[in-house]
Amino acid sequence: MGAKGKIALGVVVGVVVIGAVSANAGDDGDGGSGNGKDSTAAAGRESGKKAGDDAGPDADTKSDTKSDTKAGKAAGAEKKAAFEGDGDFQVGTDVQPGTYRTTGNADGLCYWERSKDASGEMDSILANDNVSGASYVTILKTDKLFKSSGCKDWEAVDAKASGTPAKLIKGDGGMHRVGADIAPGTYRSAGNTDDLCYWERTKDSSHSMESIIANDNVSGSAVVTVAAGDAYFKTSGCKDWKKTG
């Protein structure tokens, strides 16, 4: 597929996208609006430099970081891999519809793609993303193919899984499940440069345009309130986020 395999499609960087209509919209198992082009500008933001460490060396920050590490594993630490992080998987045969999670990916080298057929054409892509850190994705029963390249193994996600939500979010940590991986509340990230920090609040893991509640590209400091009703919070290329309220 060439360059297509390293670019996520279908967004405008730096514009909050709410209520956009996708021609491929449908129902998904994660409560979302269904298929669509990926809602994030991986071509621009994923290629940015890795997030720096905004936290100081004090004991409280170290404690928060340990809590964050434990919480990040809590929702899926005991799960076994559902399928490998490299390969093309036929939906219904190689992989079943449902929500899956990959963690521990570095430098945006993990790429995944939901497709409506196996033609390899650009217009066959329903949603895709380049991932640094973690990602969740819901594969629909109407999808035909799921592609994964350079990713850690994928595990099935229990919709009722719980954990000890963290109050410190790694700025390049990827996608976090609200209420399981991170706690709802107001978070602040400071010291970002060159608009390379991207954040996104979503209502599901379909990665459609309709799933975006709010998003932004940030230079300098950023403040965002993650609501209890949000499903996921995505962050890429940012300094670490610390809960302030």
Backbone as CSV, one residue per row, in Angstrom:
resi,resn,N_x,N_y,N_z,CA_x,CA_y,CA_z,C_x,C_y,C_z
1,MET,0.808,-1.205,0.000,0.000,0.000,0.000,0.847,1.264,0.000
2,GLY,2.136,1.075,0.199,3.007,2.232,0.122,2.742,3.223,1.226
3,ALA,2.762,4.520,0.847,2.654,5.594,1.835,1.330,5.581,2.567
4,LYS,0.305,4.983,1.937,-0.995,4.972,2.590,-0.929,4.291,3.942
5,GLY,-0.046,3.339,4.084,0.057,2.574,5.306,0.610,3.330,6.478
6,LYS,1.012,4.563,6.300,1.565,5.329,7.405,0.872,6.668,7.588
7,ILE,-0.321,6.826,7.025,-1.032,8.099,7.122,-2.471,7.838,7.543
8,ALA,-2.919,8.568,8.541,-4.324,8.504,8.912,-5.080,9.581,8.154
9,LEU,-6.286,9.247,7.744,-7.010,10.083,6.798,-8.103,10.919,7.436
10,GLY,-8.460,12.009,6.753,-9.758,12.614,6.886,-9.973,13.691,7.915
11,VAL,-8.950,14.464,8.361,-9.218,15.525,9.319,-8.511,16.817,8.980
12,VAL,-9.000,17.882,9.574,-8.354,19.184,9.471,-7.648,19.469,10.778
13,VAL,-6.339,19.675,10.722,-5.572,19.928,11.935,-5.966,21.259,12.550
14,GLY,-6.148,21.251,13.870,-6.365,22.494,14.595,-7.782,23.001,14.571
15,VAL,-8.721,22.218,14.015,-10.108,22.641,13.973,-10.932,21.687,14.804
16,VAL,-11.735,22.213,15.699,-12.620,21.356,16.468,-13.696,20.845,15.540
17,VAL,-13.845,19.529,15.462,-14.773,18.921,14.529,-15.900,18.291,15.317
18,ILE,-17.084,18.843,15.205,-18.243,18.313,15.913,-19.394,18.152,14.924
19,GLY,-19.978,16.952,14.887,-21.182,16.733,14.095,-20.954,16.589,12.613
20,ALA,-19.720,16.320,12.170,-19.500,16.112,10.746,-20.176,14.825,10.312
21,VAL,-20.657,14.786,9.065,-21.384,13.620,8.571,-20.464,12.762,7.723
22,SER,-20.466,11.456,7.993,-19.670,10.515,7.212,-20.578,9.690,6.331
23,ALA,-20.166,9.469,5.102,-20.960,8.666,4.179,-20.985,7.206,4.587
24,ASN,-20.060,6.800,5.451,-19.956,5.401,5.829,-20.510,5.128,7.218
25,ALA,-21.268,6.060,7.772,-21.720,5.928,9.156,-22.624,4.715,9.330
26,GLY,-22.514,4.071,10.513,-23.350,2.936,10.863,-23.247,2.676,12.337
27,ASP,-23.835,1.598,12.838,-23.795,1.296,14.261,-22.559,0.489,14.573
28,ASP,-21.968,0.708,15.766,-20.859,-0.128,16.193,-21.121,-0.686,17.572
29,GLY,-20.271,-1.625,17.970,-20.479,-2.303,19.237,-20.042,-1.477,20.412
30,ASP,-19.491,-0.308,20.202,-19.010,0.512,21.318,-19.893,1.715,21.533
31,GLY,-21.083,1.698,20.934,-22.037,2.773,21.157,-21.792,3.971,20.276
32,GLY,-20.982,3.823,19.212,-20.651,4.966,18.377,-21.525,5.049,17.164
33,SER,-21.207,6.016,16.304,-22.006,6.256,15.121,-21.523,5.455,13.930
34,GLY,-20.404,4.715,14.064,-20.049,3.775,13.021,-18.861,4.165,12.215
35,ASN,-18.859,3.725,10.963,-17.695,3.847,10.113,-17.445,5.270,9.677
36,GLY,-16.172,5.560,9.343,-15.832,6.872,8.821,-14.354,6.996,8.688
37,LYS,-13.903,8.021,8.021,-12.473,8.271,7.959,-11.966,8.587,9.339
38,ASP,-10.697,8.309,9.578,-10.127,8.570,10.909,-10.241,10.035,11.248
39,SER,-10.519,10.297,12.527,-10.841,11.657,12.954,-9.642,12.453,13.390
40,THR,-8.429,11.886,13.304,-7.270,12.602,13.786,-6.237,12.782,12.709
41,ALA,-5.435,13.864,12.822,-4.492,14.202,11.769,-3.144,13.563,12.025
42,ALA,-3.084,12.221,11.888,-1.831,11.542,12.192,-0.725,11.969,11.255
43,ALA,-1.052,12.289,10.020,-0.009,12.686,9.077,0.738,13.906,9.565
44,GLY,0.031,14.796,10.290,0.687,15.989,10.804,1.175,15.829,12.211
45,ARG,0.296,15.291,13.084,0.649,15.305,14.492,1.492,14.125,14.917
46,GLU,1.278,12.924,14.293,1.997,11.751,14.748,3.468,11.819,14.402
47,SER,3.820,12.637,13.405,5.211,12.731,13.018,5.993,13.699,13.894
48,GLY,5.321,14.340,14.829,5.969,15.306,15.702,6.897,14.641,16.689
49,LYS,7.671,15.465,17.383,8.601,14.921,18.358,7.850,14.342,19.539
50,LYS,8.475,13.415,20.227,7.846,12.774,21.361,7.678,13.770,22.503
51,ALA,6.649,13.499,23.309,6.361,14.421,24.402,7.493,14.429,25.409
52,GLY,7.753,15.617,25.955,8.749,15.735,27.005,8.136,15.440,28.346
53,ASP,8.944,15.458,29.356,8.457,15.202,30.700,8.194,16.529,31.391
54,ASP,6.918,16.854,31.559,6.549,18.128,32.156,6.619,18.098,33.680
55,ALA,6.766,16.889,34.225,6.760,16.785,35.670,8.140,17.024,36.242
56,GLY,8.179,17.565,37.454,9.431,17.795,38.147,9.878,16.556,38.877
57,PRO,11.025,16.610,39.543,11.585,15.437,40.196,11.060,15.210,41.603
58,ASP,10.038,15.925,42.021,9.568,15.801,43.384,8.874,14.462,43.615
59,ALA,8.733,14.105,44.885,8.212,12.791,45.247,6.769,12.608,44.828
60,ASP,5.967,13.685,44.867,4.566,13.573,44.500,4.418,13.162,43.047
61,THR,5.241,13.773,42.179,5.166,13.447,40.762,5.559,12.000,40.521
62,LYS,6.592,11.520,41.232,6.997,10.141,41.078,5.874,9.209,41.504
63,SER,5.199,9.578,42.573,4.081,8.769,43.043,2.965,8.740,42.024
64,ASP,2.651,9.916,41.410,1.616,9.977,40.388,1.969,9.102,39.206
65,THR,3.249,9.135,38.815,3.678,8.363,37.663,3.513,6.876,37.923
66,LYS,3.828,6.418,39.152,3.649,5.020,39.483,2.181,4.645,39.427
67,SER,1.328,5.535,39.939,-0.107,5.279,39.918,-0.600,5.195,38.489
68,ASP,-0.079,6.081,37.626,-0.461,6.101,36.226,-0.092,4.792,35.557
69,THR,1.099,4.281,35.852,1.548,3.037,35.246,0.654,1.884,35.656
70,LYS,0.305,1.822,36.955,-0.552,0.757,37.427,-1.938,0.852,36.822
71,ALA,-2.468,2.066,36.759,-3.826,2.251,36.248,-3.894,1.936,34.773
72,GLY,-2.843,2.273,34.039,-2.839,2.009,32.607,-2.912,0.536,32.301
73,LYS,-2.451,-0.310,33.233,-2.478,-1.745,33.021,-3.737,-2.385,33.580
74,ALA,-4.435,-1.674,34.451,-5.498,-2.283,35.236,-6.618,-2.859,34.385
75,ALA,-7.034,-2.117,33.344,-8.202,-2.542,32.585,-7.949,-3.790,31.767
76,GLY,-6.686,-4.070,31.408,-6.462,-5.209,30.531,-5.252,-6.042,30.870
77,ALA,-4.721,-5.918,32.086,-3.470,-6.580,32.427,-3.588,-8.093,32.360
78,GLU,-4.767,-8.643,32.679,-4.927,-10.080,32.724,-5.401,-10.673,31.400
79,LYS,-5.600,-9.860,30.396,-6.137,-10.343,29.134,-5.045,-10.966,28.264
80,LYS,-5.446,-11.948,27.480,-4.534,-12.578,26.544,-4.741,-11.957,25.165
81,ALA,-3.695,-12.036,24.346,-3.781,-11.447,23.016,-4.872,-12.117,22.201
82,ALA,-5.690,-11.305,21.543,-6.728,-11.827,20.659,-6.168,-12.105,19.274
83,PHE,-5.249,-11.230,18.824,-4.555,-11.456,17.557,-3.283,-10.626,17.531
84,GLU,-2.394,-10.953,16.613,-1.076,-10.338,16.567,-1.122,-8.911,16.039
85,GLY,-0.034,-8.194,16.283,0.052,-6.797,15.879,0.501,-6.575,14.457
86,ASP,0.803,-7.640,13.736,1.176,-7.551,12.327,0.344,-8.532,11.520
87,GLY,-0.314,-8.020,10.480,-1.056,-8.914,9.602,-2.346,-8.313,9.082
88,ASP,-2.950,-9.012,8.122,-4.267,-8.689,7.592,-5.223,-9.747,8.133
89,PHE,-6.344,-9.308,8.712,-7.260,-10.222,9.371,-8.665,-10.058,8.795
90,GLN,-9.236,-11.154,8.311,-10.587,-11.114,7.790,-11.573,-11.116,8.950
91,VAL,-12.487,-10.149,8.929,-13.456,-10.008,10.000,-14.491,-11.127,9.913
92,GLY,-14.716,-11.786,11.044,-15.643,-12.908,11.091,-14.954,-14.242,10.951
93,THR,-13.707,-14.222,10.423,-12.934,-15.454,10.249,-11.686,-15.433,11.120
94,ASP,-10.827,-14.446,10.876,-9.584,-14.322,11.650,-9.791,-13.532,12.932
95,VAL,-10.685,-12.586,12.900,-10.965,-11.751,14.070,-12.468,-11.484,14.116
96,GLN,-13.020,-11.506,15.319,-14.450,-11.294,15.492,-14.744,-9.813,15.735
97,PRO,-15.922,-9.344,15.360,-16.300,-7.958,15.668,-16.225,-7.711,17.170
98,GLY,-15.844,-6.491,17.537,-15.719,-6.147,18.938,-14.702,-5.042,19.135
99,THR,-14.439,-4.701,20.383,-13.486,-3.641,20.706,-12.187,-4.263,21.196
100,TYR,-11.062,-3.739,20.668,-9.743,-4.278,20.971,-8.798,-3.154,21.368
101,ARG,-7.717,-3.537,22.060,-6.773,-2.567,22.596,-5.345,-3.046,22.370
102,THR,-4.474,-2.111,21.971,-3.049,-2.380,21.888,-2.319,-1.338,22.730
103,THR,-1.265,-1.746,23.437,-0.541,-0.829,24.310,0.960,-0.994,24.114
104,GLY,1.710,0.015,24.582,3.170,-0.074,24.560,3.813,0.246,23.238
105,ASN,3.076,0.886,22.334,3.627,1.242,21.028,4.433,2.540,21.116
106,ALA,5.495,2.641,20.323,6.392,3.799,20.412,6.558,4.474,19.055
107,ASP,6.739,5.795,19.092,7.142,6.590,17.924,6.142,6.575,16.776
108,GLY,4.883,6.267,17.028,3.882,6.295,15.977,4.089,5.265,14.892
109,LEU,4.836,4.195,15.182,5.139,3.185,14.167,4.056,2.124,14.046
110,CYS,3.125,2.110,14.997,1.984,1.192,14.923,0.921,1.815,14.015
111,TYR,0.500,1.056,13.011,-0.550,1.512,12.096,-1.642,0.455,12.046
112,TRP,-2.925,0.900,12.142,-4.040,-0.026,11.961,-5.044,0.568,10.983
113,GLU,-5.862,-0.317,10.432,-6.811,0.122,9.407,-8.020,-0.806,9.367
114,ARG,-9.213,-0.221,9.367,-10.448,-0.944,9.115,-10.823,-0.714,7.659
115,SER,-11.166,-1.800,6.949,-11.449,-1.683,5.515,-12.760,-2.359,5.150
116,LYS,-13.385,-1.830,4.106,-14.649,-2.407,3.640,-14.452,-3.517,2.626
117,ASP,-13.209,-3.683,2.147,-12.877,-4.778,1.250,-11.366,-4.978,1.276
118,ALA,-10.886,-5.931,0.492,-9.455,-6.246,0.460,-8.791,-5.782,-0.833
119,SER,-9.347,-4.728,-1.433,-8.803,-4.244,-2.700,-7.484,-3.511,-2.523
120,GLY,-7.250,-2.976,-1.335,-6.050,-2.178,-1.111,-6.156,-0.759,-1.615
121,GLU,-7.334,-0.378,-2.123,-7.536,0.967,-2.639,-7.767,1.957,-1.488
122,MET,-7.455,3.224,-1.763,-7.644,4.241,-0.733,-9.100,4.345,-0.279
123,ASP,-10.033,4.214,-1.217,-11.432,4.391,-0.838,-12.005,3.179,-0.115
124,SER,-11.206,2.140,0.076,-11.670,0.997,0.859,-11.484,1.217,2.358
125,ILE,-10.704,2.251,2.717,-10.425,2.511,4.125,-11.637,3.145,4.808
126,LEU,-12.072,2.531,5.908,-13.166,3.072,6.714,-12.634,3.954,7.839
127,ALA,-11.545,3.532,8.456,-10.899,4.300,9.529,-9.490,3.771,9.701
128,ASN,-8.571,4.635,10.145,-7.199,4.200,10.382,-6.504,5.168,11.326
129,ASP,-5.339,4.766,11.807,-4.596,5.647,12.699,-3.157,5.168,12.815
130,ASN,-2.250,6.116,13.081,-0.886,5.830,13.510,-0.862,6.012,15.014
131,VAL,-0.307,5.062,15.742,-0.441,5.024,17.195,0.905,5.127,17.892
132,SER,0.957,6.004,18.887,2.036,6.018,19.859,1.392,5.806,21.214
133,GLY,1.850,4.802,21.947,1.217,4.477,23.211,0.132,3.435,23.024
134,ALA,-1.092,3.770,23.438,-2.210,2.824,23.382,-3.256,3.264,22.365
135,SER,-4.018,2.293,21.875,-5.150,2.603,21.012,-6.250,1.590,21.260
136,TYR,-7.483,2.071,21.187,-8.658,1.213,21.193,-9.303,1.335,19.817
137,VAL,-9.869,0.247,19.319,-10.610,0.331,18.061,-11.739,-0.690,18.091
138,THR,-12.907,-0.268,17.610,-14.048,-1.168,17.502,-14.172,-1.637,16.058
139,ILE,-14.065,-2.953,15.877,-14.230,-3.580,14.561,-15.695,-3.974,14.429
140,LEU,-16.334,-3.511,13.375,-17.751,-3.772,13.168,-17.978,-5.057,12.389
141,LYS,-19.157,-5.631,12.535,-19.477,-6.849,11.801,-19.582,-6.593,10.305
142,THR,-19.779,-5.345,9.917,-19.846,-4.988,8.494,-18.469,-4.736,7.883
143,ASP,-17.425,-4.630,8.728,-16.065,-4.497,8.203,-15.655,-5.812,7.550
144,LYS,-14.794,-5.736,6.558,-14.327,-6.943,5.878,-12.898,-7.309,6.262
145,LEU,-12.064,-6.290,6.533,-10.656,-6.550,6.782,-10.132,-5.598,7.856
146,PHE,-9.296,-6.126,8.740,-8.589,-5.289,9.708,-7.102,-5.503,9.496
147,LYS,-6.371,-4.407,9.263,-4.937,-4.463,9.022,-4.203,-3.868,10.215
148,SER,-3.104,-4.485,10.595,-2.290,-3.995,11.705,-0.830,-4.178,11.341
149,SER,-0.048,-3.106,11.507,1.365,-3.153,11.132,2.219,-2.473,12.185
150,GLY,3.229,-3.174,12.684,4.150,-2.587,13.654,3.558,-2.346,15.017
151,CYS,2.427,-2.988,15.328,1.747,-2.784,16.602,2.063,-3.915,17.578
152,LYS,1.907,-3.634,18.861,1.902,-4.692,19.854,0.618,-5.499,19.682
153,ASP,0.610,-6.713,20.210,-0.564,-7.570,20.067,-1.831,-6.892,20.582
154,TRP,-2.952,-7.252,19.973,-4.256,-6.694,20.333,-4.964,-7.628,21.299
155,GLU,-5.619,-7.054,22.315,-6.397,-7.825,23.281,-7.847,-7.380,23.230
156,ALA,-8.755,-8.323,23.475,-10.176,-7.991,23.519,-10.463,-7.187,24.776
157,VAL,-11.390,-6.231,24.667,-11.732,-5.351,25.777,-13.104,-5.718,26.326
158,ASP,-13.169,-5.923,27.619,-14.434,-6.159,28.307,-15.093,-4.809,28.551
159,ALA,-16.301,-4.651,28.043,-17.001,-3.366,28.184,-17.222,-2.987,29.640
160,LYS,-17.212,-3.969,30.538,-17.451,-3.701,31.954,-16.159,-3.669,32.763
161,ALA,-15.008,-3.741,32.082,-13.726,-3.756,32.788,-13.533,-2.456,33.555
162,SER,-12.916,-2.567,34.717,-12.663,-1.391,35.534,-11.213,-1.385,35.982
163,GLY,-10.762,-0.267,36.500,-9.405,-0.159,36.995,-9.343,0.955,38.022
164,THR,-8.140,1.331,38.387,-7.940,2.484,39.269,-7.507,3.642,38.382
165,PRO,-8.436,4.521,38.014,-8.121,5.571,37.041,-6.977,6.470,37.481
166,ALA,-6.080,6.786,36.550,-4.928,7.631,36.846,-5.304,9.109,36.824
167,LYS,-4.483,9.917,37.494,-4.654,11.368,37.493,-3.511,12.058,36.769
168,LEU,-2.598,11.263,36.222,-1.508,11.776,35.398,-1.524,11.028,34.086
169,ILE,-1.570,11.748,32.961,-1.675,11.144,31.644,-0.406,11.437,30.858
170,LYS,0.226,10.406,30.342,1.394,10.607,29.502,0.986,11.368,28.244
171,GLY,1.735,12.399,27.913,1.350,13.287,26.814,1.395,12.655,25.443
172,ASP,2.146,11.545,25.315,2.197,10.821,24.054,1.671,9.403,24.264
173,GLY,0.747,9.292,25.212,0.273,7.967,25.621,-0.798,7.363,24.759
174,GLY,-1.351,8.143,23.823,-2.362,7.603,22.931,-3.763,7.724,23.497
175,MET,-4.510,6.625,23.464,-5.942,6.631,23.737,-6.214,5.990,25.096
176,HIS,-6.997,6.702,25.928,-7.268,6.242,27.289,-8.771,6.133,27.512
177,ARG,-9.170,5.070,28.162,-10.587,4.853,28.445,-10.963,5.602,29.726
178,VAL,-11.950,6.471,29.613,-12.354,7.299,30.744,-13.087,6.443,31.779
179,GLY,-12.657,6.564,33.021,-13.247,5.797,34.094,-12.531,4.496,34.388
180,ALA,-11.708,4.023,33.441,-10.939,2.795,33.633,-9.440,3.088,33.621
181,ASP,-8.966,3.794,32.572,-7.554,4.157,32.480,-7.278,5.496,33.166
182,ILE,-8.170,6.452,32.957,-7.995,7.795,33.529,-9.293,8.247,34.185
183,ALA,-9.155,9.130,35.158,-10.319,9.674,35.853,-10.865,10.880,35.092
184,PRO,-12.174,11.068,35.062,-12.716,12.307,34.510,-12.266,13.487,35.346
185,GLY,-12.240,14.677,34.741,-11.814,15.877,35.449,-11.098,16.824,34.518
186,THR,-10.532,17.875,35.077,-9.820,18.881,34.290,-8.322,18.608,34.365
187,TYR,-7.679,18.607,33.195,-6.248,18.315,33.090,-5.522,19.471,32.415
188,ARG,-4.239,19.627,32.766,-3.417,20.692,32.189,-2.104,20.117,31.672
189,SER,-1.731,20.561,30.472,-0.448,20.206,29.865,0.248,21.500,29.489
190,ALA,1.498,21.680,29.934,2.210,22.938,29.704,3.528,22.693,28.979
191,GLY,3.962,23.733,28.232,5.258,23.671,27.572,5.245,23.066,26.192
192,ASN,4.073,22.982,25.566,3.989,22.415,24.217,4.460,23.430,23.175
193,THR,5.040,22.925,22.088,5.573,23.805,21.045,5.111,23.380,19.661
194,ASP,5.041,24.341,18.766,4.854,24.086,17.320,3.553,23.364,16.968
195,ASP,2.531,23.492,17.790,1.226,22.879,17.512,1.300,21.369,17.341
196,LEU,2.316,20.723,17.917,2.464,19.283,17.751,1.661,18.498,18.784
197,CYS,1.162,19.181,19.790,0.321,18.539,20.800,-1.113,18.465,20.282
198,TYR,-1.658,17.259,20.226,-3.031,17.056,19.776,-3.800,16.294,20.851
199,TRP,-5.014,16.759,21.185,-5.881,16.011,22.098,-7.273,15.872,21.503
200,GLU,-7.979,14.857,21.985,-9.301,14.557,21.442,-10.157,13.849,22.486
201,ARG,-11.382,14.320,22.649,-12.386,13.646,23.462,-13.357,12.944,22.525
202,THR,-13.652,11.665,22.790,-14.523,10.925,21.885,-15.623,10.189,22.647
203,LYS,-16.695,9.891,21.924,-17.823,9.193,22.531,-17.794,7.692,22.265
204,ASP,-16.853,7.219,21.433,-16.710,5.792,21.157,-15.353,5.542,20.525
205,SER,-15.090,4.306,20.148,-13.806,3.966,19.528,-13.962,3.556,18.077
206,SER,-14.961,4.140,17.398,-15.141,3.870,15.971,-14.139,4.638,15.113
207,HIS,-13.594,5.744,15.679,-12.657,6.624,14.960,-13.316,7.291,13.755
208,SER,-14.617,7.462,13.829,-15.323,8.214,12.793,-15.319,9.691,13.147
209,MET,-15.623,10.536,12.168,-15.719,11.961,12.435,-16.804,12.251,13.469
210,GLU,-17.892,11.461,13.422,-19.002,11.684,14.338,-18.664,11.338,15.780
211,SER,-17.621,10.546,15.979,-17.289,10.134,17.346,-16.580,11.239,18.126
212,ILE,-16.081,12.278,17.428,-15.354,13.351,18.107,-16.324,14.266,18.861
213,ILE,-16.048,14.440,20.138,-16.794,15.416,20.932,-16.103,16.767,20.842
214,ALA,-14.769,16.770,20.980,-13.969,17.988,20.853,-12.524,17.586,20.611
215,ASN,-11.760,18.472,19.945,-10.332,18.209,19.723,-9.599,19.517,19.474
216,ASP,-8.265,19.466,19.540,-7.485,20.676,19.298,-6.021,20.324,19.099
217,ASN,-5.305,21.182,18.365,-3.851,21.184,18.294,-3.369,22.352,19.132
218,VAL,-2.376,22.110,19.997,-2.025,23.088,21.028,-0.560,23.486,20.952
219,SER,-0.299,24.787,21.114,1.041,25.303,21.346,1.008,26.051,22.666
220,GLY,1.981,25.784,23.533,1.975,26.400,24.857,1.259,25.515,25.857
221,SER,0.425,26.112,26.690,-0.300,25.329,27.690,-1.685,24.959,27.174
222,ALA,-2.187,23.853,27.671,-3.512,23.385,27.272,-4.275,22.952,28.507
223,VAL,-5.562,23.238,28.534,-6.434,22.812,29.623,-7.672,22.187,28.988
224,VAL,-8.036,20.991,29.439,-9.209,20.323,28.891,-9.928,19.585,30.016
225,THR,-11.254,19.633,29.982,-12.058,18.897,30.941,-12.584,17.625,30.278
226,VAL,-12.166,16.502,30.805,-12.641,15.205,30.337,-13.879,14.868,31.158
227,ALA,-15.018,14.764,30.494,-16.284,14.551,31.199,-16.483,13.081,31.542
228,ALA,-17.255,12.832,32.592,-17.541,11.460,33.000,-18.273,10.693,31.898
229,GLY,-19.008,11.412,31.055,-19.741,10.778,29.972,-18.916,10.508,28.729
230,ASP,-17.671,11.012,28.680,-16.790,10.722,27.555,-16.380,9.251,27.595
231,ALA,-16.173,8.667,26.430,-15.719,7.274,26.381,-14.197,7.186,26.421
232,TYR,-13.521,8.071,25.637,-12.064,8.006,25.533,-11.462,9.405,25.455
233,PHE,-10.191,9.498,25.854,-9.400,10.709,25.684,-8.122,10.307,24.966
234,LYS,-7.827,11.004,23.860,-6.641,10.693,23.056,-5.657,11.858,23.141
235,THR,-4.377,11.558,23.296,-3.343,12.588,23.363,-2.109,12.138,22.601
236,SER,-1.527,13.055,21.842,-0.360,12.737,21.030,0.564,13.942,20.932
237,GLY,1.862,13.737,21.184,2.852,14.792,21.028,2.780,15.886,22.058
238,CYS,2.096,15.652,23.162,1.924,16.664,24.203,2.884,16.429,25.367
239,LYS,3.068,17.444,26.181,3.672,17.247,27.486,2.636,16.507,28.360
240,ASP,3.117,15.908,29.430,2.218,15.135,30.281,1.079,15.999,30.831
241,TRP,-0.077,15.358,30.989,-1.273,16.012,31.523,-1.419,15.683,32.994
242,LYS,-1.647,16.699,33.841,-1.857,16.487,35.259,-3.226,17.000,35.660
243,LYS,-3.932,16.204,36.440,-5.280,16.560,36.867,-5.217,17.735,37.843
244,THR,-6.011,18.757,37.538,-6.031,19.958,38.373,-7.378,20.184,39.046
245,GLY,-8.363,19.437,38.659,-9.689,19.615,39.236,-10.654,18.547,38.814
